[in-house]
Amino acid sequence: MISVEEATRRVLATARPLPAETVPLPAAVGRVLLEPLYADRDFPPFHRVAMDGIALAFEAVAAGQTTFPIAATQLAGMVPQPLADSQTAVEIMTGAVLPPGTDTVVRYEDLQFHEVNGQRVAALQVAPPAAGHNIHHQAADRRQGDLLLPAGVRLSPAEIAVAATIGAAALPVARALRVAVVSTGDELVELTQTPLPHQIRRSNAYMVQAALRQAGAESEAFHFNDDQDALRQGLPPLLDSFDALVLSGGVSKGQADFLPAMLQELGVQQLFHEVRQRPGKPFWFGEKPRGAVVFALPGNPVSTFVNFYQYVLPWVRRCQQPQGYRAQPTALLATDFSFAPPLTYFLPVRLELAPYGHWLAHPQPIGGSGDLASLLHCDAFLRLPPELTEFKAGDAFPLVQFRGLGS
Amino acid sequence: MISVEEATRRVLATARPLPAETVPLPAAVGRVLLEPLYADRDFPPFHRVAMDGIALAFEAVAAGQTTFPIAATQLAGMVPQPLADSQTAVEIMTGAVLPPGTDTVVRYEDLQFHEVNGQRVAALQVAPPAAGHNIHHQAADRRQGDLLLPAGVRLSPAEIAVAATIGAAALPVARALRVAVVSTGDELVELTQTPLPHQIRRSNAYMVQAALRQAGAESEAFHFNDDQDALRQGLPPLLDSFDALVLSGGVSKGQADFLPAMLQELGVQQLFHEVRQRPGKPFWFGEKPRGAVVFALPGNPVSTFVNFYQYVLPWVRRCQQPQGYRAQPTALLATDFSFAPPLTYFLPVRLELAPYGHWLAHPQPIGGSGDLASLLHCDAFLRLPPELTEFKAGDAFPLVQFRGLGS
């Protein structure tokens, strides 16, 4: 049996980069860019007026002039009009091009206006300190040809806006992962069926599909009874056409748990079976050469859940963004906790945001019932290492979060 | 001018609950449930075998018996067979119904098997300590009729799995918010056009639409030049058919900034104009009675961005989930910082996850350039209060996060 850390390493080592597909800009949010984007012109592309007010030549201010007849008015989007007479000014709006012949903007707050013979005149209340004031100069932020977004970034709304600025109407992004979600077990019936007294409805597959959907992966669901012939026929096409298979059930020591042998018979190489952890120990993991990666998770709902968030989700992220760095979040245990077996224990916790910006994790032991309903009041698992038995309030441990908070 | 806190209160006070729509279970992840869900039967629905092994009558163990002939084998999903002879046992798999006549399960790890005259016999290596061992008892987690999910919860994968368990093939959830994203400004051209030297491409609308999409809201984009007649004609249908309008540009003191007056002329009641903050001060906010809420954001890209995350996104969340509690995350300033004006300052920061589970915020001043490209290396704004001038390393401040980390 291997450790959680070794199992995680072996899982992540099988992540494969995804090929590109081109999607329209609005659909690209959350996706990973596969080609770099460069500035098509300077940022800003011209000396951009940064405040509403007047544009003037600073030499006139330096010479002591304090009132400026308004020679023209220029709004954003207008073709700039050169200032012919440096004793006058252009009334000007934020976003406009600085008119040739001017080099300084004085904002409305620092001006008073009056009329002289029907001529609008601005009087300086606060003189500008230097030329260049209130101007966002051409190329101050980026030069034409500069790298704006490197390949490999995940596109958040800020990146989408920058891509819009350079006219990228569509972007090459990593295509969505395609995952087959396979449930096995004679005791399971479909959602819409009424179970007999000894049956239950399929729920793990819905959990896995929902979590994949949140992660931006596509999935399709398949169900097989505990019937070796059906699996022998049904699995090979899935192994050849999906990036990954997520199975739940059939990997323990029971008589109906023939999946590990069956997968190897179908050409899937076992990379490990069983991890030193609770819950979720009987996890089987393998990869078919030139085919799918196979996560065969134990079928107990909480075991499926823990292993999805510890192994499957990080693998999905790594495939989407091979260079992506993700900090491993940690939280502080809120109360003492004991766990004796030499296994990594995934302790269900409710998270509380403490005033100084750290997370407090309140243990919510669920008594090993395997019931997902008992996780409804939890937000995460705290991953307690196997070497320790007593875990003290205030100690920090890695966090495996399954519910968004504050987002 | 009002404070950021007062502005936020007034914005959130206009949040309206959304009507229900029914969506298929897989599409309900991330949505807010509008009707409670109850257990359709006990959880578990029967005495559920929790380990692979044998089921027996504890009275035989108590009487000193240590070997048990296997009378039958029962896999999960099989109709349970009563144990006729309490001196025998049923070989049994996880998930099966406990057979009538048995009350205890012994796992394979605590057994050895041998054959006696062709009869499979299990010998106890570790005797079970009491009746009921390794059984997940009927109704241990929930009773039929118990509340499983109250109305108002946001459906994460755990809730989806629980809904599947009770056969909820479709769920009543809050319908998506519908937002009109309106850009104004003669200087703006479409993404696919080549701008003239004094023009730039629309980018704010793409940013806002991307962020709304991430938040689960639907949006449609509209553009108007700085033309009062076009706005007077174009805005009323939007005010009557969308939940909200998000405008950017046209709310400052400039000559083309006629939006506040125009909106009031169209029946939108002003709730405030201008907030004591930088950037983003000229924010105008109003509501049309029986119509849309109107966020008229300043058009400088960084101002639009700050105000979207400080006001629009929390309003969207409040509409989706009126009872939703969200902790206000905080982060610790990593280095000293000064800001003198009596305004709330939204300081761009890069976040670092510190070893004890808190966030360190590294200031990344962007020089007031208003350029979104300068936010590409930032993750959040730290909201620095107006009362202070000197902000010390190690002090905690509220965090307005715009990029997901560790999720």
Interface residues (C-beta under 8 A of the other chain):
Chain A: L25 P26 V29 G30 F43 P44 P45 F46 A50 D52 T73 L75 A76 G77 M78 V79 P80 E91 M93 T94 G95 A96 V97 Y108 H136 A140 D141 R142 L148 L149 L155 S156 P157 A158 E159 I160 A161 V162 A163 A164 T165 I166 G167 A168 A169 G185 D186 E187 L188 L191 T192 Q193 T194 P195 L196 P197 H198 Q199 I200 R201 R202 S203 N204 A205 Y206 M207 V208 Q209 A210 A211 R213 Q214 N225 D226 S252 K253 G254 Q255 A256 D257 G299 N300 P301 F305 R326 A327 Q328 P329 T330 A331 L332 E352 L353 P355 Y356 G357 H358 W359 G368 S369 G370 D371 L372 A373 S374 L375 L376 C378 A396 L399 Q401 F402 R403 G404 L405 G406 S407
Chain B: L25 P26 V29 G30 F43 P44 P45 F46 A50 D52 T73 L75 A76 G77 M78 V79 P80 E91 M93 T94 G95 A96 V97 Y108 H136 A140 D141 R142 L148 L149 L155 S156 P157 A158 E159 I160 A161 V162 A163 A164 T165 I166 G167 A168 A169 G185 D186 E187 L188 L191 T192 Q193 T194 P195 L196 P197 H198 Q199 I200 R201 R202 S203 N204 A205 Y206 M207 V208 Q209 A210 A211 R213 Q214 N225 D226 S252 K253 G254 Q255 A256 D257 G299 N300 P301 F305 R326 A327 Q328 P329 T330 A331 L332 E352 L353 P355 Y356 G357 H358 W359 G368 S369 G370 D371 L372 A373 S374 L375 L376 C378 A396 L399 Q401 F402 R403 G404 L405 G406 S407
